Amino acid sequence: MEIGQPNFAAMLAAKFYEPTLEDLASEIDRILRKHFSCSAMPARQVGIGVLCHEYEPETLEATIEREAQVTREVAEQVAHLIRARDTDNYHRPSCRYLNQTERQASLQSFWSSLRGDELDPVKLNDNNANNAVGRALEMIERRAPQAFRWLEAGTPLWRGRADENFSLWEAVQADGYCALGAHPNGRANRLNPEGIRCFYGANDVQTALSELRVETGWIIYLGNFTLTRNVPILDLQLLKQAPWPSVFAGDYKEQAYEVGVIRGIPNELAHAPWKGGGDHVYRPARYFAEFCRQRQSDRIAGLLYPSSQHPSGFNIALFADKWDGSNDPIRLTSIHTTQILSRTTRARGVDVCLDGVDPLDTDE
C-alpha cells in the first residue's frame, strides 16, 4: 500500500509494524474527527459567511485521497472500512468534509486588524494594519505568486453610468471619456476613499450592468474601454488557487494560516455590504487597496476581484490618481445606450435590451 504523503507514511510506520488498510482507516477516522467539520448540508450552505463560496466541501473518498495522497482505489477501500465501523453514524454517505477551523481563525485574526474606526486608508496610519497587509502580500508571493500578473493591452473593460432623467446626455455627448471614466474628484467607492481617483471596469456588459443601482425605465450609458498598454495588477481571483495543505504537512499550521488568509481575501474585498451597513463596511477593502497603491505601485497598478453582483463576472479597479489624460492606460472605443426593462435581485443582475446601435461611437 503506497502512501504519497511522507509525513503520514512515517507516522503510520512508527505506530504500526506493517500498516494495513484497517490501520489506515483508523488513523484517517481519528484525523477527520479532530480537524474536519462534517455536514450533510449542500456544499453552498456549509461554512461561515464568505467561506461558503471559497472552500467546497469534499466527499470522504476525495478527502482521503487528497490528504493521504493515496490512489482513488485505496481511498474508496478505506472509506468503506470507516463507514463500516461508524457506530455513531458520524460518516453518513451524504456528508461532506471541510477543514475550516484554521481557515476561520486565520481570516478572523487578519481582518480584525483592518476594521478599527480610527483607521485612515489615505494616511495608512495604523502600524498593525500596515503589518497585516504587508504580511498578506508576502503570503501571496509564497502561496500564489501567479496572482501578480500583467493585464494585457487590448483587454476590453466595460463601465456603466445610470441616468434617471436624461441629465447625463449632454455630458456624454460632449466628452464621453470624462463622463464615463474615472470620477474626476475621486468619489469614494469599494476600493478607494474619498478624494482618490480610481477607474472601475467590468469584464463584460452584464457584469457592468449588474453593478449599477438602477430602477426600471432608467437609461444606461455603457462605455467600452480598452487597455492601451500592459498594466501590472494583483489578480485576487487567482488567490483561490492557492493549494490547501495536507494536515500531515510538517508546517501544516503555518501553511493553513497563510492559505486561509489569502484565499479569503477575494470575497472579503468583493462581498456586497449589508443594507444600512454604512460607509465603514468598505474600510478594510479600502485600506488594503491603498496600501497596494501607495507602497506597491511598482508592481500593483490595480486590483482584479470577483463581482458580488454577477457571480460569473469580475471587476477591475485601476488606480487613476496619477492619470492626467495624456498617460492614461485606457481609451474609450465606443458608447452604447440601453434601457432597464425589468428589475430582479441585484445578485442576478438586470434584464436589458441593447439598442443594437451605437449613436455615440467614438474613435478617440
Buried (B, 14 or more C-beta within 10 A) or exposed (E): BEBEBEBBBEBBEEEBEEBEEEBBBBBBBEBBEEBBBBBEEEBEEBBEEBBBBBBEBBBBBBBBBBBBBBBEEBBBBBBEBBBEEEEEEEBEEEBBBBBBBBBBBBBEEBBEBBEBEEBBBBEBEBEEBBEBBEBBBEBBEEBBEEBBBBBEEEBBBBBBBBBEEEEBBEBBEEEBBBBBBBBEEBEBBBBBBEEBBBBBBBBBBBBBBBBBEBEEEBBBBBBBBBBBEBBBBBBBEBBBEBEBBBBBBEEBEEBBBBBBBBBBBBBBBBBEBEEEEEEEBBBBBBBBBBBBBBBBEEEBBBBBBBBBBBBEBBBBBBBBBEBEEEEBBBBBBBBBBBBBEEBEEBEEBBEBEBEEEBEBEBEE
